[in-house]
């Protein structure tokens, strides 16, 4: 297996489909096409030459734990030092604290390139951005001055500490305590689990963003506060102990830690009992990054399986030999191999443009004109659970297709393909499971918001249909725009009579929404690519769009019917009736 950064596809989306050059002018950024090209090319060299060679070895050896000390795989620390020296962590950082001040979208492309080469390694630095954003958005001037310069430079890394042994998705059950101290700080006591990059040997310090409860705080999520808790404080240990690292299915090169906070000194971020709002500043960015991880894994799987399908000789084409001078034809000639390859290509390139669109919205919400920020934030809120939930679900399907193309060889570790399947599985779970994304999308972003953001996006779909005129996708886009709105309205009405209707319909609604969103972007890509149909790359885009509409978009019919099927067949089964022996 090898990795080559898909620079042409990235540039096509950046320059032709989403027109980031005009976008950067609109948000008054100094970022230019030339600068973006330089960043992409330099990042590609670093990822291909320094990070990808550590991917398989890091997976094989994993991290080690010895009496509270975590060691990362060989080569990880040296690669991280090169990463810091190259200024990569500071790309989108606030210039007031040493950052380069480039738009967040550019940092997402850097993330994509690096995580494609080595996802487990990239996670050590990527979670820092979520911590940086939370402190920059909600922290006091003193907290910003203390923590942001070293987090932005990469000298320190950051984490998010939410989950506890008894509470995962239901954060309101957490027990970690925060006791006020006379000097204005707090003493944090509790245990957090499943903390990605929770301890390691790459940086001088690790800054933990910890959810905890103050004394006499309200029950549930309304009584949660957010605290900054450094591992090292004033050059001394701060009572943060790694009790263990998890032995897990994938991402072996990243340390997933159990952390004990033993009377650790922490500092309040934002206001007391306002931790959930502050946390979502971290969480929303992290969810887009997880969607990007799905794209990264698909990229590796597609590159590997396409090469294998081109070289592996098995049987003859049903329509006659295609390589008569060989004992058999390449498996690329067989229809079902093509189905699996085109499914990967459609989900990969469609998922990529969805993450880039979310990054564009994030730029506008962050630094756009005042009159544009609110609408961008609403649309980003709608897109976030779709990007996180749908892109990772389809990524898991895609990497399984990659393994299937390899057949038995894909099941063997030395090919590197089975690692993709193991690494991809976590993307459907962490930073909010697919089910949590679905509830967020339907319950909060659509029903509770009266469908405001959705209606705006439906108008974008209809506008694209108008641009396509009588093209092959225009009618279907108009039909889907009407149907999506009717589905949302119908489910909202059903939920008034039975609250379980939202939970019963939510995952099917999420998947339906994802397919329609991807259809919009594939239609948009095809319209632009058709202008240059003398180019093989562009013809491939047009034909992949047609494949998506013909072979993948019909899945919306099943999700539509299932979403409207109601909760009765789920909720009428008693606990005892689940038994089977």
Secondary structure per residue as TSV (DSSP state, phi and psi in degrees):
chain	resnum	aa	ss	phi	psi
A	1	X	-	360.0	144.0
A	2	X	-	-137.2	171.1
A	3	X	-	-137.4	127.9
A	4	X	-	-125.7	123.7
A	5	X	-	-58.6	128.2
A	6	X	-	-79.0	64.4
A	7	X	H	-61.1	-36.7
A	8	X	H	-66.0	-43.1
A	9	X	H	-65.1	-41.4
A	10	X	H	-61.1	-46.4
A	11	X	H	-65.8	-36.8
A	12	X	I	-59.7	-45.7
A	13	X	I	-68.3	-43.4
A	14	X	I	-65.7	-44.5
A	15	X	I	-92.2	-42.5
A	16	X	I	-97.6	-42.9
A	17	X	I	-84.1	-47.6
A	18	X	S	-106.1	-6.7
A	19	X	-	48.3	63.1
A	20	X	H	-67.8	-22.9
A	21	X	H	-64.3	-47.2
A	22	X	H	-64.2	-38.6
A	23	X	H	-58.8	-44.4
A	24	X	H	-67.2	-35.0
A	25	X	H	-64.0	-41.5
A	26	X	H	-64.6	-32.7
A	27	X	T	-96.3	10.7
A	28	X	T	57.7	45.3
A	29	X	-	-99.6	149.2
A	30	X	-	-81.1	-4.1
A	31	X	-	-61.5	131.8
A	32	X	-	-121.7	167.8
A	33	X	H	-59.8	-38.6
A	34	X	H	-64.8	-42.4
A	35	X	H	-64.0	-44.7
A	36	X	H	-59.4	-44.4
A	37	X	H	-58.8	-43.3
A	38	X	H	-63.0	-45.1
A	39	X	H	-61.1	-47.3
A	40	X	H	-62.2	-43.5
A	41	X	H	-68.5	-42.8
A	42	X	H	-67.6	-39.4
A	43	X	H	-64.9	-39.9
A	44	X	H	-60.5	-42.4
A	45	X	H	-62.7	-45.2
A	46	X	H	-62.4	-45.7
A	47	X	I	-66.0	-45.2
A	48	X	I	-70.2	-37.9
A	49	X	I	-90.7	-32.7
A	50	X	I	-105.4	-38.8
A	51	X	I	-92.3	-45.5
A	52	X	G	-59.7	-39.2
A	53	X	G	-61.0	-18.8
A	54	X	G	-92.6	-5.3
A	55	X	H	-63.0	-56.4
A	56	X	H	-70.2	-41.4
A	57	X	H	-66.5	-38.5
A	58	X	H	-64.3	-36.6
A	59	X	H	-67.9	-39.3
A	60	X	H	-69.7	-45.1
A	61	X	H	-88.0	-33.9
A	62	X	-	65.5	-171.3
A	63	X	-	-91.9	160.0
A	64	X	E	-126.5	152.8
A	65	X	E	-127.5	131.8
A	66	X	E	-142.7	104.2
A	67	X	T	51.4	48.4
A	68	X	T	88.9	-5.4
A	69	X	E	-104.7	127.1
A	70	X	E	-104.3	132.6
A	71	X	E	-116.9	134.6
A	72	X	-	-87.8	166.7
A	73	X	-	-61.1	157.8
A	74	X	T	-55.0	133.9
A	75	X	T	93.2	-19.4
A	76	X	H	-65.2	-44.2
A	77	X	H	-65.3	-40.9
A	78	X	H	-65.5	-40.2
A	79	X	H	-65.6	-37.7
A	80	X	H	-66.3	-39.3
A	81	X	H	-61.7	-40.9
A	82	X	H	-64.6	-39.8
A	83	X	H	-59.2	-45.8
A	84	X	H	-68.2	-45.0
A	85	X	H	-60.9	-30.8
A	86	X	T	-78.6	-4.6
A	87	X	T	77.8	12.2
A	88	X	G	-63.8	-38.8
A	89	X	G	-63.2	-25.1
A	90	X	G	-93.3	4.3
A	91	X	T	-51.0	-50.4
A	92	X	T	-103.0	10.9
A	93	X	S	-70.2	155.1
A	94	X	-	-63.0	122.4
A	95	X	G	-58.6	-25.1
A	96	X	G	-64.2	-18.4
A	97	X	G	-124.1	27.2
A	98	X	T	95.7	3.0
A	99	X	-	-80.2	165.1
A	100	X	-	-85.6	-13.9
A	101	X	-	72.6	17.1
A	102	X	-	-77.3	158.0
A	103	X	-	-59.9	153.3
A	104	X	H	-61.1	-29.7
A	105	X	H	-58.2	-38.3
A	106	X	H	-66.7	-37.9
A	107	X	H	-66.5	-29.9
A	108	X	H	-68.4	-37.8
A	109	X	H	-67.4	-37.3
A	110	X	H	-62.2	-43.9
A	111	X	H	-58.4	-44.6
A	112	X	H	-61.3	-46.5
A	113	X	H	-63.6	-46.0
A	114	X	H	-69.6	-41.9
A	115	X	H	-70.6	-27.8
A	116	X	H	-63.3	-38.8
A	117	X	H	-75.6	-36.2
A	118	X	-	-164.3	90.5
A	119	X	H	-64.1	-45.1
A	120	X	H	-62.1	-43.0
A	121	X	H	-65.2	-43.7
A	122	X	H	-61.7	-30.1
A	123	X	H	-62.4	-26.0
A	124	X	H	-62.3	-35.9
A	125	X	H	-93.7	-28.9
A	126	X	H	-69.5	-35.1
A	127	X	H	-68.2	-19.8
A	128	X	H	-60.9	-34.1
A	129	X	H	-64.4	-37.1
A	130	X	H	-64.5	-42.2
A	131	X	H	-65.0	-41.5
A	132	X	H	-59.3	-46.2
A	133	X	H	-63.6	-39.3
A	134	X	H	-65.3	-45.1
A	135	X	H	-67.4	-42.7
A	136	X	H	-65.1	-34.8
A	137	X	H	-83.4	-33.0
A	138	X	H	-126.0	-11.5
A	139	X	S	-79.8	160.1
A	140	X	-	-72.2	165.9
A	141	X	H	-58.8	-36.8
A	142	X	H	-66.8	-43.2
A	143	X	H	-63.0	-42.2
A	144	X	I	-60.3	-46.9
A	145	X	I	-65.6	-32.7
A	146	X	I	-76.5	-42.9
A	147	X	I	-106.7	-32.8
A	148	X	I	-65.5	-43.4
A	149	X	H	-56.6	-42.3
A	150	X	H	-80.4	-28.6
A	151	X	H	-70.2	-42.9
A	152	X	H	-65.9	-37.8
A	153	X	H	-72.8	-20.6
A	154	X	T	91.5	-2.2
A	155	X	S	-60.4	-36.6
A	156	X	E	-115.5	157.2
A	157	X	E	-118.4	167.1
A	158	X	E	-127.6	159.7
A	159	X	E	-137.2	170.3
A	160	X	E	-117.5	125.4
A	161	X	E	-116.8	96.1
A	162	X	-	-114.7	-52.5
A	163	X	-	-73.0	141.2
A	164	X	B	-124.8	164.9
A	165	X	T	-53.6	-32.3
A	166	X	T	-102.9	-2.4
A	167	X	B	-143.8	123.3
A	168	X	S	-111.8	-89.9
A	169	X	S	-66.6	-30.1
A	170	X	-	-89.2	79.2
A	171	X	G	-63.3	-25.7
A	172	X	G	-61.7	-13.5
A	173	X	G	-87.0	-0.7
A	174	X	-	-63.4	151.1
A	175	X	-	-115.5	-9.6
A	176	X	-	-54.9	132.3
A	177	X	E	-105.4	149.9
A	178	X	E	-129.9	113.1
A	179	X	E	-101.0	126.9
A	180	X	E	-61.8	145.1
A	181	X	-	-119.1	156.1
A	182	X	T	-59.3	-29.8
A	183	X	T	-86.5	8.3
A	184	X	S	93.5	-7.5
A	185	X	-	-88.5	-176.0
A	186	X	E	-134.7	155.1
A	187	X	E	-108.6	118.6
A	188	X	E	-99.7	130.0
A	189	X	E	-135.9	126.7
A	190	X	E	160.2	178.2
A	191	X	E	-124.1	131.6
A	192	X	E	-116.6	144.6
A	193	X	E	-125.8	166.3
A	194	X	E	58.4	39.4
A	195	X	E	-90.8	106.7
A	196	X	E	-65.0	134.7
A	197	X	T	59.9	27.7
A	198	X	-	-66.4	-26.2
A	199	X	S	-154.6	148.3
A	200	X	-	-172.4	179.8
A	201	X	S	-116.1	26.9
A	202	X	S	-93.3	-31.4
A	203	X	S	-129.0	163.8
A	204	X	S	-72.7	-24.2
A	205	X	E	-153.5	156.3
A	206	X	E	-126.1	125.4
A	207	X	E	-102.5	112.9
A	208	X	E	-95.1	131.1
A	209	X	E	-96.6	112.3
A	210	X	E	-118.0	130.4
A	211	X	E	-87.4	131.4
A	212	X	E	-152.5	170.5
A	213	X	E	-110.3	135.6
A	214	X	E	-81.4	158.6
A	215	X	T	-57.7	139.4
A	216	X	T	61.6	22.8
A	217	X	-	-74.8	154.7
A	218	X	-	-60.8	155.2
A	219	X	S	-69.8	160.7
A	220	X	G	73.5	-160.4
A	221	X	G	-70.1	-19.1
A	222	X	G	-72.7	-10.4
A	223	X	G	-111.0	24.4
A	224	X	E	-105.8	135.8
A	225	X	E	-121.4	160.9
A	226	X	E	-112.5	136.6
A	227	X	E	-131.9	146.1
A	228	X	E	-91.5	123.7
A	229	X	E	-130.6	102.0
A	230	X	E	-76.3	147.7
A	231	X	S	-65.8	-41.4
A	232	X	E	-115.5	130.4
A	233	X	E	-129.9	123.3
A	234	X	T	53.3	43.6
A	235	X	T	67.6	11.7
A	236	X	E	-123.3	150.0
A	237	X	E	-57.4	143.4
A	238	X	-	-112.8	30.2
A	239	X	S	72.7	19.8
A	240	X	E	-101.9	114.1
A	241	X	E	-121.0	130.2
A	242	X	E	-84.1	109.8
A	243	X	E	-80.4	-22.3
A	244	X	E	-175.1	161.1
A	245	X	E	-117.2	148.1
A	246	X	-	-79.2	142.7
A	247	X	-	-93.5	102.8
A	248	X	-	-124.5	174.1
A	249	X	S	-66.5	-43.5
A	250	X	S	-141.4	-166.4
A	251	X	-	37.4	50.5
A	252	X	T	-61.4	-29.4
A	253	X	T	-76.2	-6.7
A	254	X	S	-107.4	131.8
A	255	X	-	-79.5	114.8
A	256	X	E	-99.8	114.1
A	257	X	E	-114.2	150.6
A	258	X	E	-96.4	121.8
A	259	X	E	-114.6	130.0
A	260	X	E	-102.9	124.3
A	261	X	E	-101.0	112.5
A	262	X	E	-114.1	85.2
A	263	X	E	58.7	41.4
A	264	X	E	-78.3	141.2
A	265	X	E	-77.0	127.2
A	266	X	E	-134.9	167.4
A	267	X	E	-130.7	133.9
A	268	X	E	-66.6	133.3
A	269	X	E	-104.5	121.4
A	270	X	S	74.7	-147.0
A	271	X	S	-100.8	158.2
A	272	X	T	-59.1	141.6
A	273	X	T	63.2	17.7
A	274	X	-	-114.0	23.3
A	275	X	H	-67.0	-32.5
A	276	X	H	-65.5	-41.6
A	277	X	H	-63.9	-42.9
A	278	X	H	-65.4	-38.4
A	279	X	H	-62.6	-38.2
A	280	X	H	-67.9	-21.0
A	281	X	H	-62.0	-40.2
A	282	X	H	-73.1	-46.1
A	283	X	H	-66.2	-41.5
A	284	X	H	-64.1	-41.4
A	285	X	H	-64.5	-42.4
A	286	X	H	-63.1	-34.5
A	287	X	H	-68.5	-38.3
A	288	X	H	-65.0	-38.5
A	289	X	H	-64.5	-35.9
A	290	X	H	-68.3	-39.5
A	291	X	H	-58.3	-39.1
A	292	X	H	-64.1	-37.2
A	293	X	H	-59.4	-37.4
A	294	X	H	-59.0	-42.8
A	295	X	H	-61.3	-43.3
A	296	X	H	-60.3	-45.8
A	297	X	H	-66.9	-38.6
A	298	X	H	-63.6	-38.4
A	299	X	H	-60.5	-48.4
A	300	X	H	-62.2	-44.5
A	301	X	H	-63.8	-40.3
A	302	X	H	-68.4	-45.5
A	303	X	H	-57.9	-45.5
A	304	X	H	-67.6	-46.8
A	305	X	H	-73.5	-30.2
A	306	X	H	-65.8	-43.3
A	307	X	H	-64.2	-43.9
A	308	X	H	-62.4	-43.3
A	309	X	H	-65.4	-27.6
A	310	X	H	-77.5	-23.4
A	311	X	H	-107.8	-28.2
A	312	X	-	-75.0	122.3
A	313	X	B	-99.2	119.8
A	314	X	-	-153.2	120.9
A	315	X	S	61.8	173.4
A	316	X	-	-103.3	152.9
A	317	X	-	-59.5	141.4
A	318	X	T	-62.6	-23.4
A	319	X	T	-96.0	10.5
A	320	X	S	116.0	155.2
A	321	X	-	-56.8	136.6
A	322	X	S	-104.7	-20.7
A	323	X	-	-130.1	73.1
A	324	X	T	-62.8	-20.1
A	325	X	T	-84.3	-1.6
A	326	X	S	-111.0	158.4
A	327	X	S	-66.6	-19.6
A	328	X	S	-156.7	170.9
A	329	X	-	-90.9	154.8
A	330	X	B	-60.2	143.5
A	331	X	G	-65.2	-12.3
A	332	X	G	-58.8	-21.8
A	333	X	G	-77.6	-15.8
A	334	X	S	-83.6	134.6
A	335	X	H	-55.1	-42.3
A	336	X	H	-74.0	-28.5
A	337	X	H	-62.9	-41.1
A	338	X	H	-64.7	-37.8
A	339	X	H	-58.6	-45.9
A	340	X	H	-68.6	-37.7
A	341	X	H	-67.2	-45.3
A	342	X	H	-69.6	-31.4
A	343	X	H	-63.1	-44.5
A	344	X	H	-59.9	-48.1
A	345	X	H	-61.7	-42.5
A	346	X	H	-65.5	-45.8
A	347	X	H	-69.6	-39.3
A	348	X	H	-63.4	-57.1
A	349	X	H	-73.1	-31.7
A	350	X	H	-68.5	-40.7
A	351	X	H	-65.4	-37.4
A	352	X	H	-61.3	-47.4
A	353	X	H	-67.3	-30.9
A	354	X	H	-65.8	-41.2
A	355	X	H	-68.7	-35.7
A	356	X	H	-67.8	-37.6
A	357	X	H	-64.2	-42.5
A	358	X	H	-61.4	-39.5
A	359	X	H	-64.6	-37.7
A	360	X	H	-63.3	-44.0
A	361	X	H	-62.2	-39.1
A	362	X	H	-62.3	-40.4
A	363	X	H	-58.5	-46.4
A	364	X	H	-66.0	-44.1
A	365	X	H	-62.5	-31.0
A	366	X	H	-81.8	-40.6
A	367	X	H	-145.1	14.4
A	368	X	S	-76.0	175.8
A	369	X	-	-61.2	146.6
A	370	X	H	-52.9	-39.3
A	371	X	H	-72.0	-12.7
A	372	X	H	-103.6	-15.5
A	373	X	H	-66.4	-44.9
A	374	X	H	-63.2	-44.1
A	375	X	H	-67.3	-36.5
A	376	X	H	-65.0	-40.9
A	377	X	H	-63.3	-41.9
A	378	X	H	-63.1	-44.4
A	379	X	H	-69.2	-36.2
A	380	X	H	-64.6	-39.6
A	381	X	H	-59.7	-38.3
A	382	X	H	-69.9	-42.7
A	383	X	H	-73.4	-28.7
A	384	X	H	-58.6	-52.4
A	385	X	H	-66.5	-27.6
A	386	X	H	-69.6	-45.9
A	387	X	H	-62.9	-47.1
A	388	X	H	-68.2	-47.7
A	389	X	H	-76.8	-53.5
A	390	X	H	-71.1	-44.2
A	391	X	H	-64.9	-37.7
A	392	X	H	-73.6	-36.1
A	393	X	H	-62.2	-45.6
A	394	X	H	-71.9	-28.7
A	395	X	H	-64.6	-41.0
A	396	X	H	-64.5	-39.9
A	397	X	H	-61.5	-43.8
A	398	X	H	-64.2	-45.2
A	399	X	H	-70.0	-26.8
A	400	X	H	-68.1	-35.0
A	401	X	H	-63.9	-40.0
A	402	X	H	-59.2	-45.6
A	403	X	H	-63.8	-41.2
A	404	X	H	-62.8	-36.4
A	405	X	H	-62.8	-36.5
A	406	X	H	-72.0	-19.1
A	407	X	G	64.4	-139.9
A	408	X	G	-59.4	-31.5
A	409	X	G	-65.6	-27.9
A	410	X	G	-70.0	-23.7
A	411	X	G	-81.2	-10.2
A	412	X	S	-93.9	136.4
A	413	X	G	-62.4	-33.7
A	414	X	G	-64.3	-21.7
A	415	X	G	-75.3	-22.8
A	416	X	S	85.0	-4.4
A	417	X	H	-77.4	-38.1
A	418	X	H	-64.2	-25.9
A	419	X	H	-62.1	-35.3
A	420	X	H	-61.1	-42.2
A	421	X	H	-65.9	-43.3
A	422	X	H	-66.1	-42.8
A	423	X	H	-68.4	-34.4
A	424	X	H	-70.2	-27.1
A	425	X	H	-62.1	-34.5
A	426	X	G	-69.1	-24.3
A	427	X	G	-66.2	-19.7
A	428	X	G	-84.2	-4.2
A	429	X	T	-116.7	-55.9
A	430	X	T	-77.4	160.8
A	431	X	T	59.0	31.4
A	432	X	S	101.0	115.8
A	433	X	-	-61.9	168.3
A	434	X	H	-56.2	-38.3
A	435	X	H	-65.0	-39.6
A	436	X	H	-66.6	-40.8
A	437	X	H	-61.3	-40.5
A	438	X	H	-66.3	-43.0
A	439	X	H	-63.9	-39.6
A	440	X	I	-62.8	-44.6
A	441	X	I	-64.3	-55.6
A	442	X	I	-76.2	-45.3
A	443	X	I	-73.8	-44.8
A	444	X	I	-98.2	-49.1
A	445	X	I	-79.8	-21.2
A	446	X	I	-111.3	-63.3
A	447	X	I	-67.4	-53.0
A	448	X	T	-67.2	-24.4
A	449	X	T	-95.1	11.4
A	450	X	T	53.0	26.6
A	451	X	T	67.3	20.1
A	452	X	H	-60.3	-50.6
A	453	X	H	-67.9	-38.6
A	454	X	H	-61.4	-43.7
A	455	X	H	-60.6	-37.7
A	456	X	H	-64.2	-40.6
A	457	X	H	-70.5	-34.9
A	458	X	H	-62.0	-34.4
A	459	X	H	-66.6	-34.8
A	460	X	H	-63.1	-40.2
A	461	X	H	-64.7	-44.0
A	462	X	H	-64.7	-36.9
A	463	X	H	-64.3	-38.9
A	464	X	H	-65.2	-39.5
A	465	X	H	-60.7	-39.3
A	466	X	H	-64.6	-39.1
A	467	X	H	-64.5	-30.6
A	468	X	H	-80.2	-12.7
A	469	X	T	54.9	-118.7
A	470	X	T	-99.7	24.6
A	471	X	S	-64.7	173.7
A	472	X	T	-67.2	-18.4
A	473	X	T	-107.6	-10.0
A	474	X	H	-61.1	-48.1
A	475	X	H	-63.1	-41.6
A	476	X	H	-66.3	-38.3
A	477	X	H	-61.6	-44.4
A	478	X	H	-63.6	-42.6
A	479	X	H	-60.9	-45.0
A	480	X	H	-68.3	-37.9
A	481	X	H	-60.9	-42.3
A	482	X	H	-67.9	-44.0
A	483	X	H	-67.1	-39.8
A	484	X	H	-61.8	-45.4
A	485	X	H	-62.7	-42.2
A	486	X	H	-65.6	-38.3
A	487	X	H	-63.7	-45.6
A	488	X	H	-61.5	-43.2
A	489	X	H	-65.0	-43.2
A	490	X	H	-64.4	-41.6
A	491	X	H	-69.0	-36.5
A	492	X	H	-62.2	-39.9
A	493	X	H	-66.4	-40.7
A	494	X	H	-65.3	-33.4
A	495	X	H	-67.9	-24.2
A	496	X	H	-62.2	-37.7
A	497	X	H	-86.1	-23.1
A	498	X	-	-153.4	110.8
A	499	X	T	-62.8	-25.1
A	500	X	H	-67.7	-16.0
A	501	X	H	-61.7	-35.6
A	502	X	H	-64.0	-49.3
A	503	X	H	-63.2	-37.3
A	504	X	H	-68.9	-33.7
A	505	X	H	-95.6	-14.4
A	506	X	H	-63.3	-45.6
A	507	X	H	-67.7	-40.6
A	508	X	H	-64.5	-36.9
A	509	X	H	-64.8	-41.6
A	510	X	H	-60.3	-48.5
A	511	X	H	-66.0	-40.9
A	512	X	H	-57.5	-47.4
A	513	X	H	-61.3	-39.2
A	514	X	H	-64.9	-43.8
A	515	X	H	-64.8	-39.6
A	516	X	H	-68.2	-41.5
A	517	X	H	-60.4	-45.3
A	518	X	H	-66.3	-34.7
A	519	X	H	-61.5	-42.3
A	520	X	H	-57.6	-46.7
A	521	X	H	-71.5	-35.9
A	522	X	H	-67.0	-36.7
A	523	X	H	-64.1	-40.7
A	524	X	H	-64.6	-44.3
A	525	X	H	-60.6	-45.6
A	526	X	H	-63.9	-39.5
A	527	X	H	-59.5	-42.5
A	528	X	H	-74.2	-41.0
A	529	X	H	-66.6	-30.3
A	530	X	G	-61.5	-23.9
A	531	X	G	-64.5	-25.5
A	532	X	G	-121.2	44.5
A	533	X	T	-70.7	-4.2
A	534	X	T	-77.9	-5.8
A	535	X	S	-101.4	129.7
A	536	X	H	-59.8	-40.3
A	537	X	H	-57.6	-46.1
A	538	X	H	-69.7	-39.2
A	539	X	H	-62.0	-36.5
A	540	X	H	-61.4	-36.1
A	541	X	H	-64.2	-48.2
A	542	X	H	-61.6	-43.1
A	543	X	H	-71.7	-32.7
A	544	X	H	-69.6	-36.8
A	545	X	H	-60.2	-43.7
A	546	X	H	-63.3	-41.8
A	547	X	H	-59.3	-44.8
A	548	X	I	-59.8	-47.3
A	549	X	I	-67.0	-35.0
A	550	X	I	-79.4	-39.8
A	551	X	I	-113.2	-25.8
A	552	X	I	-108.7	-39.9
A	553	X	T	-61.4	-30.8
A	554	X	T	-57.8	-16.3
A	555	X	H	-60.9	-22.3
A	556	X	H	-59.9	-31.6
A	557	X	H	-60.4	-44.9
A	558	X	H	-67.1	-43.3
A	559	X	H	-65.3	-37.0
A	560	X	H	-62.0	-49.0
A	561	X	H	-65.5	-41.2
A	562	X	H	-66.1	-38.9
A	563	X	H	-62.5	-32.9
A	564	X	T	-90.9	-0.8
A	565	X	S	-69.4	-18.7
A	566	X	-	89.6	172.7
A	567	X	S	-92.0	-12.9
A	568	X	H	-57.9	-46.8
A	569	X	H	-68.0	-15.7
A	570	X	H	-90.4	-44.6
A	571	X	H	-90.3	-13.3
A	572	X	T	-81.3	-3.9
A	573	X	S	-88.4	120.7
A	574	X	-	-73.6	164.9
A	575	X	T	-58.8	-41.3
A	576	X	G	-69.0	-29.1
A	577	X	G	-72.6	-10.8
A	578	X	G	-74.3	-18.0
A	579	X	-	-64.5	153.7
A	580	X	-	-138.4	16.5
A	581	X	-	-146.0	360.0
